[in-house]
Amino acid sequence: MASTAAATAAATRPFPPLSFHSRKFNYQTFAPISPNYPKASVYSRRCISVSLTDPKPKLSGAAAASVATAVPVNVPVDTFVSRFAPDEPRKGSDVLVEALEREGVKHVFAYPGGASMEIHQALTRSNIIKNVLPRHEQGGVFAAEGYARASGCPGVCIATSGPGATNLVSGLADALLDSIPIVAITGQVPRRMIGTDAFQETPIVEVTRSITKHNYLVLDVEDIPYIVREAFFLANSGRPGPVLIDIPKDIQQQLVVPNWDKPLQLPGYSFRLPKSPEESHLEQILRLISDSKKPVLYVGGGCMNSSEELRRFVDLTGIPVASTLMGLGAFPCTDELSLQMLGMHGTMYANYAVDKSDLLLAFGVRFDDRVTGKLEAFASRAKIVHIDIDAAEIGKNKQPHLSICGDVKEALAGMNRLLEETRAKYNFSSWREELNEQKAKYPLNYKTFGEAIPPQYAIQVLDELTNGNAIISSGVGQHQMWAAQFYKYRGPRQWLSSSGLGAMGFGLPAAMGAAVARPDAVVVDIDGDGSFMMNVQELATVRVENLPVKIMILNNQHLGMVVQWEDRFYKANRAHTYLGNPSREAEIFPNMLKFAEACDIPAVRVTKKSEVREAIRKMLETPGPYLLDVIVPHQEHVLPMIPSGGAFKDAITEGDGRAAY
């Protein structure tokens, strides 16, 4: 009871103003707390969401316009036809499902349990939303991420209380780090039991406070329509991210006549949403470009919605483009001005370009440590222009000479307009020739040893046979880096990877979500044997839903990336990185084909390079899901490699596990 009383007190006492320089929607979302705000519906010290039955402070005209134009409702409310009469009472769970329908949700990834049964019962009454049943809650949240990454629309996952909710944690953290819009809904024990250590009770709002953009504990059934609408707005606006809604079971069961017409009241948050960039700032950037001789574009995941504008900007300026792991596909990897990926395992010519540049245009990036290495040495000769939608990222790791907090899409469109109006011409031909020499000197390559299959070769063949147009997901490790290096992404939202968190087990469920979101696309999970095993149960979902997910496992019987570090920095001492059966090292263990057979999925293993092309062709041509187990040598290393904390001059370009270091 003490914890319940404390929670009530925490939800009602005033909060001190906090800095808004944070990536999360945390602080003073509404006008200062006043007696006009009655019932608190958020068990969180970061923001109080309230029922809006009493008078409210008025939004300013600009803030009201911001809210009115930014609400991401895909199905207009005035055209939505409810299956209930306007004055007909219905359960809170039915209100929740209809609220999701009104947001345009067509698919959810939901695993039932005692505290979420009411929601699942309501889902069976919906003619709009289909549930894709994962076999583990982590599979569900990763699938929701895959759905969001492939479509650009928020993904939705649902879990029960306690262990169901905590199984979402890795996915929420992953979505926050990679700025992926998802809405996670969890069941919770009844309100009267909160704080009593009830069966399957976990304070998931407290658990996820630092790994969500925002979260709610619903304490009034009347708040459900507003909270769902607000959650989708928050997930998709500004810097996208995950939002969690925790709903006690008695709220789900309570009858109510919902009010769908409450306007969003977010003056604080809306005021802090970035404004359109000022033309004078854009002109300054163009002047810097005019003064430079070796400019480079450094683009990240923040450019995923501005691919057209980015391409036009490159056409107008002729500036070469280096992409982060998250930014692959925003600019075509096949373009002559593409330097492909930069960073720890980026191309030598991309890292060379950044090292030698005199102007670094950093658009939609956060200067992550896997990109920069030693910060003092990163782009040390360059003036830096940083454009990002999140004020917290500007100057966090690397201080820019000029910065704009705003939408990259608007900034690029503005600069393109100015370039077209002024008909400015730039000549960076000598710089491009210098970089072309680096491309010729240090191409991405690999060695072949007899009939052993180089993993890079398998990915190259997949790229050729799909014309670079497939949606590729991956787990985390060496296979992830090779998929980033050797598959040539032609467009945005083709590459789905757990980049910031580096969550193994991401590949298969993310591919599942992508296949649901984009049923017309070829979807391939390039996975490692270690990562694949972490969510292997989702093969059952893939089969039951008949999702045409192709799984290509680069099976080296080891935790490949850790082995590479052991080879390089620990004298090849193996510390629990062998995943096979030590008593039968000559055999492939476990037998991935048996997993596929158990789920009635066709599967083939290849062990020779000469077999690879035909095997991949067959995988792509076979309808429905398919598993291809490609046996590759564990001695292979991902190169180039800049050691952690190192600089471009420390780059490693030669060697593998067959040599001693």
PyMOL commands that set and color helices and strands:
alter all, ss='L'
color gray80, all
select helices_A, chain A and resi 2-12+61-70+77-79+92-102+114-124+137-151+163-166+169-178+191-193+204-207+209-211+221-236+249-253+267-272+279-291+301-303+307-317+348-356+369-372+375-377+391-393+408-422+429-441+455-465+478-486+507-517+529-534+538-544+560-569+582-584+592-598+609-621+648-650
alter helices_A, ss='H'
color red, helices_A
select strands_A, chain A and resi 90-91+107-110+130-131+155-159+182-188+214-217+242-248+255-256+295-299+321-323+338-341+359-363+383-388+402-405+471-474+495-496+523-528+549-555+603-606+626-631
alter strands_A, ss='S'
color yellow, strands_A
deselect
rebuild
show_as cartoon
